[in-house]
Amino acid sequence: MNQLHTKAAIQARQTIWRVEEGSRGLLLACYRALDDEAEERLGFQPEPLSLWIKRQDGTAAELTGGYDRAEAADGCLRLSGTLCSDSGATFRIEDTILPFSRDPDGLSFEWSREVHVETAGEDAEGFTSRLSFYPQSEQSLHEYDAFAPGVWYGGGGNVVGGAIASNYGHCDIHIREMRLPLPLLMLRDKHTGATVSISRAGGQPSSGADETDPEWLVDESVRFGSFGVHRPTPEGRVRLDYLYPGWEGEINYVSRSVPWVRRSHPVRAGFSHRFSIVIRFDDGASTFSEAITREWRSVFARFRPQVERLDVQALYDNGLKLLGDYCQDYNGVVGLPFKTSLPDGEITGNAMVMGFVGQQLPAAYQMIRHGLRSSDQTLVDQGSAIVDFWVNRSMTDCGLPKTWYEPYWEETGIFTNRDVDLRTMSDGMEGALDAYNVLADAGERRDAWLGFAVRFGDFLADNQNEDGSYFRLYDLEGKPAHEGKFNTSNPIRFLLRLHRVTGDERYLAAAVAAGEFCYEHVYAKFQYVGGTSDNDNTVDKEAGTMAMNAFLALYEATGESRWLEAFRAAADYTETWVFAWSYPVAADRQSGTPLTDGLIGRSLVATGHSYVDMYMAYKPAQYYRLYLFTGDEHYLQVALLLQHNANRPADWDGGKGYSHRGFIEEGAGVAEMVYRPIGVWLTWCTIAQLEPLSELEERFGRLAIDEIERLPLAERIRLNSINF
């Protein structure tokens, strides 16, 4: 090797970046020093310089080549080279690589690239940079587990058709970074466990272009990238890519009518662009789940999302007042509307749903609980009337409750169920049992309410599959209507609560058997699938939250540490759906609604689209408790982000001008950098806010985590360990 090239190297913690001779100029390779004599090659760049050119006729051309200069100085590696198009456009490319020291587990390097347009040539209209890296292993994508938060988990299975990464027959899978709760893509070798990732070094994307336009736009205001993998054939060797400005394809979410959505900068003499990524290596994780946690936390620590505090007491008070104001007699049935429009609060849907998006019974519990604590008998009566309706009208002969009631269909209102889903039933029956318990603690027994919960518990105990699972859907005679089993986590917490109330060991046995199924098929196999009732079995966020509920309840009931570890793993997975960075989002042109509180704390819902909601407002209590169980302060940070940032879309201080301060927007599209809210409040949104606050108050005597933190640590740990 030429001596100049040997010297052009940097080393950090036994990892060496070295410039080598290539057929088209100097290339770059990375090694791990095993001892004084041996090295292991981690990956390389055979053609480190690459640009895509948009010709004036709209066709694409790729320019590739190697470096012509390299030097190591001041702890970094500096490399440069020139690319020329056939039509005379010339580009000077300068790279700088330096160790990124703030990484306690793996090894990170910051890689910056600057591209200068020296001459424009005759035909080139736009250009896009590609910075790529080949892992050393000559394997197909099937031999890796991939992780792009909120988009791609594992091997691309259990996702809906048309989702990004759903089709491994494509040679390219590239994702706009705005779709990602943190901007990163990781590959983990299934055989060795070694991981390599690329992530944005910092900052935030921006664009002055119309990012809903699927055309190949050339615009110098575009300042975002995309992460992806490329193979020359579907079974070919994998290459990690970062494109700047970003391209998305061969599946994109901007327009299904085209395979690619491309962006480029103008080819204009004197124009330049610059971007930086971090490339990270880690072989310290024993499982894919652990690798995800380490990768996520590495980038999370770099972006350092800040807690934007709000008045937690006002949030709670507004939510209870909203429920009280909208709980009325609707055609002879006391309940809450399905949804209202924002900002005016006009009721636009009257359906009553016992759980999931409707949350009638959990709402009733919150109203009764607060009414008892505040001596507000009206709230107690309203909540009790809701429970009475479901107890008296919804139960079927087989022991499953109907879940969806339309008060204005036909003259007297009707249940519209043809079948019932496990998620909605479990949500609702938890609310009914909680309502029974809170009144019983106040000295008022409602035996019919308990009997209602027992009927459902008996069905679960008597109809459990041999492997401990339950089905996703049942018909009204109790027969399976959808034999997917990923929803088995949903009723576990209810069963354990029912066991505590009744002492019936069948409920405990059923919960543990269901937990064993989830431990093997959800936790151990990393399959968080089908959490929501309206997205069929697809990888999603709420499957993670349902697993959190189940594993935490099992840990409390049994004291077995393996359930705590499964709870922790589910929490780590679920966290990766939560935005821990933000970027500018313009007001929608039709509604004019601005995004006033940033993205941090909002979360993607499921694979297959980029809709974000405020659902993770449900989870600050559990992340806070996980912090106390483990002593890991990262979970405290997450708990605070969820208690505050996730709730900031609420009109908690009157600043949004909603007709009621309790209102909160359910969700919106943001990935195209335009805020496109759906313009509604749904009942579940308020329960998502109230449930964790009531949990914290029941256990610690305070609503706000900041106030709980003022208690002595030993007292907080003691209170956290009590099994209610």
N, C-alpha and C positions, 0 to 999 in steps of 0.2 A: 504493500500500500504506500502511496506517496506520503512522504513525511509531513507535508503541509496538512494533508487530510487527517493523518493520525493525530496531529495536534489539535485539529478542529473538533474538540469534544468537550462535553461537560459531564460531571459526575455528581450525583447526590444520593447519599444513602445506598450505596452499592448499585445504583442504576446509572447507566452511561448512555448518553446520546452521542453518536459518532457519525461523521461524514465519511462516505465510502465512494469508490468509483462505480459509476453505472454506465450503461450503454448509451444513455442520452445526456450525460453530464453527471454531476455529483448527486448522490442520493443520500438519504438519511435513515439510520437504523438505531434501534434502542436495545440495549442489552442489560441483563442483570448479572453482576459479578458473583459467581458462586464461590470462588476462592481465588488465590493468587494466580492460578493458571487458567481456570475454566470460566466461561461465560455462557449464558443462556440468552438467545435472541428473543425479545418480546414482540417486536414488530418492526415495520419498515415502511418507507415511502419510495417505491421504485421510480416514480415520476412525480416528485414533490410539487412541481409547479403545474397548475391547471386552471384554465379559464374556459367558461362557456361564452360563446359569442352569438349574439342575435344579429343576423344579417338583415339588410334592408328589406329583403323579400319575406322576412319572418321565419326563415329556416335557421337551424342551430348548427354551430360548428364548435368542436372542442379542441383547444390548444393545450398541449402538455409538454413537459420537458424537465430538465434537471437544473441544479444550481451551477453557476460558474464561479462563485466566490464563497468562501467559508472561513470564519475565524472564531476562535474562542477567546474571550477577553472579559474581564470584570465579572466573572461568574456566569456569563451567558454565552450562548452560541448565536452568531449572526451569519445569516446566509442570504444570498441574493442570486437572481438570474433574470433573463429576458425571454419573453415569448413574442413571436411575430405571427401575424395572420397572413394568409396568401394575398390579401388585398392591401397589405402595407401597414396595418395597425401594429404598433409595438407597445409592449407593457413591461415595465421594470417592477419586479416583485422582490420585496425585502422581508425576510422572516427573522424573528428574534425568539429564542427559547431560553427560559430561565427556570430554575427550580422554584416551586411554589411552596413555601415553608409551612404554611398554616394547615397541615394535614397530619393529625396524630396517628392515623391508622395506615393509610395507603401512601402512595407517592404521587405527587402532582407536579406538573410542569405547565407554566403559562406559555402559550404560543401566540405571538402577535404577528399579523401579516399586514403589510401595506402594499397596495398596488397603485402604480403611477401610470397614467396614459401618456406616453411620450409622443406618439404620432397617431392620428385618428385613422389613417388609411382611407380607402374609397368605399368600402362596403359595410363595415362594422357599425351597427347602430347602438348596441348595448353589450355589457359584459357582466358576468357573474363569476366570483371567485369560488374555487373549490379547494378546501384544505382537507386532506384525506390521510388515513392511516390503516395499514393492513395488520391485523393481528398475525403473529407468526404461524399459528396453526392453519394448515391448508384445509379448512373444513367448510361445509355448507352452513347456511343459516340454521338448519334443523339441529345442528350440534351445539347451538348456543341458546341460552335463555336471554331474552331482551327485556330491557326496562326503560320505558319512556313514561314518566309519571302521568297518570290519568288517561293514557292512551294505549300502552303496549306492555303486557306483563307475560313473561314466559315465552311460550312457543306459538303464540297467535291463536290458540284454541279458545273455545267458549266465548266467542264474540259473534255478533250479528253479521250477516253478509253485508258487504259494503263498508265495513269498518276499516280504518287504517290498520295495516298489518294482518288483515283477515285472509289475504291471498298471497301465500308464499310462492305462487307461480309467477309473480311479478319480479322483475329484476331489480326494481328500485322501490324502497319504502322510505319516503322523506316526509318530515313533519315540520310545519311552521312552528317556531318556538313559542309563539303566543298561545298555542293550545296547551302548553305544558305548565303545570303548577310550579315547577322549577325547570329551567332550561337545561336538560341533560338527556343523554342517551347512553346506556350501558349495555355491554355484551358480556355474558358470563359463560365460559367454556364448561359445558356439562360434564366433561370428563375430568378436568383438572381443578375446576372451581375458580380458576384465575379470571379476573375481570379487567376490562379496559373500558374507559368511558371518555366521552367528550362532553363538555359543558361550556356554557357561556361564562366568560371570566368575570363579568359584572355589568353594571349599567342596566339600561332598559331599552327595548325596541321602540321604534317610532316610525310613522309614515304619514306623509301628506297626500298619498295616493288613495284611490278608492279600493280598499282591500277586499271588497265584495266582488270586484270585477275579475272574471276568470281569464281575461286576455293577458298576453305577455306584455306587461307594462315596462317601459324604460323611464325611470324617474329617480333623480338624485336624492329626493327626500326620503326614500325607503331605507330604513336603518334596522332591519331585522334579518335574522338568519333562519336556517332550517337544519335539523339533524336527520341523518338517515343512514341507510346501508345500501350498498350497490353490489350486485353480482353480475358477471358477464353473461351468465345463464342462471336460471333459477336454482340449479344445484352447484353453481360455481363458488369460488372463494369469496369470502365476505370482506368488504371494505367499509370502514366507517367514514362518513362524510359530514362536513359542515359546509353549507352553501351560503354565500353572502353576496347580494341580497337573497333571501330564501326562496326556494322552490318547494312545491308540495305535489307529490304524486308517487306512484302511479294512481293511487286513490287520494282524492282530496275532498275536503268538506266545504269548499267554496262553491263549486258547481259540479254536479255529478255528470254533466254532459261532456266534460273533457277529462282526460287522464291527468294532466299537469296544469298547475297554476304557477306561472313563472314571473319573476321580477329581476330587473337588471338596472345597472347604472349606465349613464351615457358614455359612449366612447368619444371623448372630447379631449384634445390635447391640453395637458395641464391638470385634468381632473384626477383625483385620487380617492381611494377609500381605505379605511383601516378597521380591523376588527381583531378581537382576541378571544381565544378559547383556552380551556384548561383540559389537558389530557391526563388521565389518572389511571394508575395501575394498582391492583390490590389482589393478593392471593390469601388474605387472612380470614375470609368468610367461609364457613363450612357448608352453608346452604344458600340457595337463591334468596330466601327471605332475609337472611343476615346480610347478604351482599347488597340488597336493595336498601336496607337500613343504613349501612355504612356509606353508600353512595349518596343517598338522599341527605344524610346529616352533613356530609362534607360540603355539599353545595348550599344547604340551609345555613351553615355557619358562615359561609362566604357572603351570602346575601343579607344576613342578619335582619330578618323582618321585625319591624318595630310595633309594639303594642300601642294602639290608639284608643285610649280609655274613654269610657262613657259612664253615665250614672246608672249603675246596675239596679239600684232600688227603683229609679224612675222607669226603667225598662220593665221590671216586674209589675209595678203598679199599673202601668199603661196596658200591659197584656191582660191582666185580670179585669180591668175596667172594660176593655174591648169585648171580652167574652160575655160579661154581664150585660153590656149594651145590646149585643147582637143575639143573645139567647132569648128567643121569643116563642110564642105559639105560632107555628106555621101550619095552617090548615088542620088544627087540632092536635098537633104534635109539637112538644117543646124540644127545641134543639138549636143548632147553629147552622148558618148557611154554608154551603160548599165553598163559595168564593164571592168576593166583591171586587169591583173595579177600583183602580187607583188613578187619581188621588181622591175621587169624590166619595168612595165608600158605597156606591150603589150595589145592591145585591144582584149578581149576574148568574147565580146558580144556587138552587135550593136543595140539591141532593144532600142527604145525611148519610155519612159513611162512618161505621163504628171505629175504624182505625185507619192506618196508612194516611192518605191525603185528607180524610175527613176528621179523624181523631175525636169523634163525638164522646166516647167514653173516657179517654184520658183527659179531655177537657172538663168533663163532669167532675172527675176526681179533683182536678186543680181548683175548680170553683168551690166544691164542698170543703176541701182542705183550707183554703184561704177564708172562706166564709166562717168556718169554725174558729180560726185563729183571730179573726178581726171582728167577731160577733156580728157578722152580716148575714142575717137569716135569709134574706132574699137570695143571695148567692147559693146558700145551702139548698134552698128549695128549688132553685133553677137546676142545679146540678143533679139533685135527687130526681127531678122530673125526667131528665134525660135518661138516667139509669133505669128508671121505672119503665120507660117506653121500650128500651131494648130488652129488658128482662121479660116483660109481658108479651112482646110481639115478635121477637126475632128468632127464638129458639125453634129448631126443627126436631122431629121425632128421633133422629139419629144422634143428636147431641152436638150438632154443629149450628152456629148461629148464622142467619142471613146477615149480610153486611152492608147492603146498599139499599136505602129507602128514598123514594121520590114522593114528597108530601103533596105535590100538586099534579101528579099523574093520576088520571081517573078522578072520580069525585072525592074519594076518601084517602087517596095516596096508596102506593103499593111498594113492596119489595121487588126489585127487578132482577135478583140473582137467579141465574141458571146453575151457577156453581159458586164456590167460595174458596178464597185463597188463604193459605196458612198465615201469611204475613199480616193481612188485614184482621183476621180473626184473633191472632195472638196479641196484636196491639190493643184491640178493643177489649178483649177479656182481661188483660192486665189492668186496664183502666177500671173495669167493673170491680175486680177484686181489690184494687187499691181504694176505690170508693167505699166498699164494704168495710175494709180495715180501718179507715180513718173515722168512719162513723162509729164502728164498734169500740175504738179506743176512746171515743167521746161518750160511751155508755149507751149507744143506740144501735141495736142489732137489726139488720135487715136480712133475715134468713133467706128470703127469696133471691136476694142478690148473690149470696154465697152459693145457693143452690144452682143458680145460673152458671157460675164459674165452675162448680163441681161437674155439671153436665158435660162441659167442654173438656175438663180434666179427665173424666171417665172415658170420653171418646179417645183421647190421646193415649191413655193407659191401655185401652182395649184394642186399639187399631194400629199399634206400632209395628212396623215391619221387622222382620227377624234380625236385620242388621242394625236395628236401632233408629232407622230413618223414618221420616214422614214424607208424604208426597206434597208437591207444590199446590195442587188444586184438587178439590173434592166436589162431587155433585151433592145435591141436597138429600140424597139417601146415604151419603157417607162413602161412596165408591170413588176411587181415584179418577180424576178427569185430566190430570197431567202428572205423569210419573217421574218428573224431575225431582231430585232429592236434595238439592242444594239449600232449600229453605228449612231443613231440619233444625237449624239453630234457632228459628223464630220462636217456638213455644217454650224453650228450655227455662228461661227466667220465670215465665208464668207458672210452670209446673213446680218449680222450687218454692215460689211464693205460696202456691196452693198447699204444698206439703207443710210449710210452716204453720199455716192457718189450721189445717185439718188434722195433721199428724198422720195422714194416710201414706204409708210407705210406698204404695204403688206409684205415686207421683214422683217421689225421689228416684225410684228405680227407673222410671221412664225418662226422667231428665238426664240421669247419668248415662243410660244407654244411648240416648240421642247425642249426648256430649261425646261419647266414645266414637260415634260415627263421624261427628264433626272434627274431632281431633285427628282422625285418620284421613278423612277425605277433604277437609277444608284447611286445617292447620298444616299437617304433615305434607300434603300434596300441593299446598299453596293454590287453592281453588276457591277464591272469593267470588261467587257467581250468583246472579239472580236475586239480589237483595230487594229490589223493588217489585211491586205488583204489576206495574205497567211496562216494564222492560223484561221480556222473557229471558231465559237463562243466558245472561251475558255478564262478563266481568264488570263489576261495578263497585261503587263506594259503599252502598248501604249493606251489601253482603258483609263487608268488613265491620260495619257498626253492629250488625246483628250477631256476628261472631264475638265481638267485644262484650255485648250484653250476656251472651250465653256463657262464655268462659269466665267472666268475672263472677257471675252468679254461682257457677260450679266451684270456683275457688273459695268463695265465702261459705258455701254449704259443706264442703269437704275438707278444706284446709290443705289440699294436695297442691304442691308447688308446680306440678306440670300444667295445671289449669291457669296458674298465674303466668307461666311462660307463654302459653297459647294466647292468653289475653294480651300480653305485651306484643306478641308477633302480629296479632290482628290490629292492634292500635298502630303499630309501625306501618303496616300496609295501608290502613285507612288514612293516615296522615299524608300519604303521598298524593292524595286527591285534593289537598288544600293548597290554594295559592299562597306561596311564601315569597313572592315577588309581585311587582305591579308594573304597569306600563300605561301610557296615555290612551284613553278610550274616548272618542268623540261622541257628542250627543247625536242621537238618532235624528235624521232629517225630518221624519214624519212626526214623531212625538215630541221632539225637542228635549227629551229627558236626558240630563247629564249624569255621568257617573261621578258622584261627589265624594265617595269614601274609599276609593281605590279598590284593588282586587284582593288584597291580603285578607285571608279568613274565609273568602268564598271558595267554593269547591265544585269541581266537575262532578257530574252525576254518574255517567256510565261510558263505557267504550262505545264507539260508533257515532258520536257527535261531540260537540263542545259546549253544551249548555251548562251554565254554572248556576248554583243556587246557594241558599244560606243554611242548608241542612246541618252543617257541622256545628251550628249553635246548640245542637242536642248534646254535644260531647265534652264540654269543659269539665264537668264534674268527674267523669271517668278518667280523663287524662290527669286531672289533679290527684285523684286517688292513686293512679299508677305512679305518679311522682312520689307519693308518700310510701307506697309499697316498696319501691326500688331505690329511692334516693337519687334518681337520675333527674337532674335539673332541666334537661331538655323537655321533659314532659310538663314541667311547670310553665315553661315558655309557651308550649303549645296550648296548654289550658288557658292561659291569659289571652292568647291570640283569639281563641274560640269564644271566650266569654265576652271579649270586647269587639275585636275587629269583625268577627262573623255577624255580630248584631248591629253593626253600624248602618246597614241599610234600613233599619227601623227609624221611624220618625220620633225617636225617644225624647228629643228636645224641641220638637215643633219646627225644625229647620227645613223640612221637606214639604211642608204645606199640605200634608194629607189631612183628610177630614177628621181623622182620629189618630192620636199619637201612638196608639198601639199597632198601627198598620206597619207592615214590612213587605217589600217586594219579594215574591218567591224567587225569581231568577231572571236570567237574561242571557243573550248571546253577547260575547265580548271578543272572541278570538280574531275577528276581522277588524278589531280596533274601533268598532262602532258599538255603542251601548244600545242594545235592542231588547228592552224588558218586555215581559208578557203583560204587564199592566194589571196584575191581580194580587190580592191577598187570598190565601187559602187557610183554612182552619189550622192545618198542621203547623203552619209557620209560627203561630203563637205558642203552640204546645212545645215546639222545639226550643223556644226561649224559656218557657216556664219550667219544664221538667227538670233540667239540670239545676236551676236555681232552687227549686223546692227540695231536690235531693241534697244539695249542699246545706240548706237551712236545717233540714231534718237531722243531718249527721253532725254538722259543726256549729249550728246555731247562727249562721250568718250566710247571706246570699253571695257576697262578693269575695272572690279568692284573695284579693288584696287585704281584706279585713281578717279573713281566716288565717292568713300568714302572720298576723300579729300575735296569734296564740303561740305558746311555747311549742317547740317541735315535738317534744315527748307527748304533749297533750294531743296534738294533731295526729300523731301516729296512733295513739290509743283510740281516739274517736274513729279513725279510719278503719280500725280492725274490728269494730263492733259489727256483728251480723244482725241486721234488723230483720 
